[in-house]
Amino acid sequence: MGKFTYEELLRQLESARTYFGGMAATADGSEDGSWEQEIDALAEAMDIIYDYRKQGDRLSELERREISIAPAQRRGIYICQKCSRRTNPAHTYCHFCGQRQRVK
């Protein structure tokens, strides 16, 4: 079994949820509600995966932001390498974009 991306996994779960929804619609009235339980479980799994992906994206952004980058120097002026705005080399963060800077 290969690795799935979040999008592929969510597509597979949505497909299964649609399939079970179709099965529940065609089942006769004698069912005990197990189809609905399956549909609810798949929806819950999709919500968990969506939230997990969102948290992973947020963590990646925080990690990128916390990597310290030395400000560039152009014509005697220090510039943040992320937003290209003027910065002070003694500051630990850019005041404009929040990028962590290596103090010189």
Order of alpha helices (4+ residues) and beta strands (2+ residues): alpha-alpha-beta-beta
